[in-house]
Amino acid sequence: MRKLIAFDEETWQGLRQLERDRMATLQELADEAFADLLKKHGVPLDLRDALHKSASAKTAQAAKRRGKRPVAVAKRRAAKAKTTKRTQRTRTHAVRAQA
């Protein structure tokens, strides 16, 4: 599909310079920019992204219904608790060594 896009002169010169610097075509730069824009707004790029997003949403909903946290959150909190316990043990050893 082809569409016509208008650029002001400064933007056009900047794009031309970026093409030369990165040795990329205008089409490659546009593809990258639009992919980043869609990702920023949570729009899937292809079927694979759509399926991944759908599966993630279903997993989060199921965990919420069961009253459990999603696995990633649980792992993060467990790691934080482990770090806190290590810090407390280190402080205890330091106090005993000073005594």
C-alpha positions as CSV (number, residue, x, y, z in Angstrom):
1,M,0.0,0.0,0.0
2,R,1.3,3.4,-0.8
3,K,0.4,6.7,0.9
4,L,1.6,10.2,0.3
5,I,3.1,12.0,3.4
6,A,4.2,15.6,3.4
7,F,7.3,16.8,5.3
8,D,8.5,20.3,5.9
9,E,12.0,21.0,4.5
10,E,13.8,20.7,7.8
11,T,12.3,17.4,8.6
12,W,13.1,16.1,5.1
13,Q,16.7,17.1,5.4
14,G,16.9,15.5,8.9
15,L,15.5,12.2,7.5
16,R,17.9,12.3,4.5
17,Q,20.8,12.8,6.9
18,L,19.6,9.9,9.1
19,E,19.3,7.7,6.0
20,R,23.0,8.4,5.2
21,D,24.2,8.0,8.8
22,R,22.4,4.7,9.3
23,M,22.7,3.5,5.7
24,A,19.0,2.8,5.7
25,T,16.2,3.6,3.3
26,L,13.4,6.0,4.1
27,Q,11.0,2.9,4.0
28,E,13.1,1.2,6.7
29,L,13.1,4.3,8.9
30,A,9.4,4.7,8.5
31,D,8.8,1.0,9.3
32,E,10.8,1.3,12.5
33,A,9.1,4.6,13.5
34,F,5.6,3.2,12.9
35,A,6.3,-0.1,14.7
36,D,7.6,1.9,17.7
37,L,4.4,4.1,17.7
38,L,2.1,1.1,17.6
39,K,4.0,-0.6,20.4
40,K,3.8,2.5,22.5
41,H,0.0,2.5,22.2
42,G,-0.3,-1.2,22.7
43,V,-1.4,-2.1,19.2
44,P,-0.1,-5.5,18.1
45,L,2.1,-5.5,15.0
46,D,1.3,-9.0,13.8
47,L,-0.7,-12.1,14.7
48,R,2.1,-13.3,17.0
49,D,2.0,-10.1,19.0
50,A,-1.8,-10.2,19.2
51,L,-1.8,-13.8,20.4
52,H,0.9,-13.1,23.0
53,K,-1.0,-10.0,24.3
54,S,-4.3,-12.0,24.4
55,A,-2.7,-14.9,26.4
56,S,-1.1,-12.5,28.8
57,A,-4.4,-10.7,29.4
58,K,-6.2,-14.0,30.0
59,T,-3.5,-15.2,32.5
60,A,-3.7,-12.0,34.5
61,Q,-7.5,-12.2,34.5
62,A,-7.5,-15.8,35.7
63,A,-5.0,-15.0,38.5
64,K,-7.1,-12.0,39.5
65,R,-10.2,-14.2,39.8
66,R,-8.4,-16.7,41.9
67,G,-7.1,-13.9,44.1
68,K,-3.5,-14.6,43.2
69,R,-0.9,-12.3,41.8
70,P,0.5,-12.9,38.3
71,V,3.7,-15.0,38.3
72,A,6.0,-12.1,37.4
73,V,4.8,-10.0,40.3
74,A,5.1,-12.9,42.7
75,K,8.7,-13.6,41.5
76,R,9.7,-10.0,41.9
77,R,8.3,-9.8,45.4
78,A,10.0,-13.0,46.4
79,A,13.3,-11.8,45.1
80,K,12.9,-8.5,47.0
81,A,12.1,-10.4,50.2
82,K,15.2,-12.6,49.7
83,T,17.4,-9.5,49.3
84,T,15.8,-7.9,52.4
85,K,16.6,-11.1,54.5
86,R,20.2,-11.1,53.3
87,T,20.6,-7.4,54.3
88,Q,19.1,-8.1,57.7
89,R,21.5,-11.1,58.2
90,T,24.5,-9.0,57.2
91,R,23.5,-6.2,59.7
92,T,23.1,-8.9,62.4
93,H,26.6,-10.3,61.7
94,A,28.0,-6.8,61.6
95,V,26.5,-6.0,65.1
96,R,27.8,-9.3,66.5
97,A,31.3,-8.6,65.2
98,Q,31.4,-5.2,66.8
99,A,30.3,-6.5,70.2
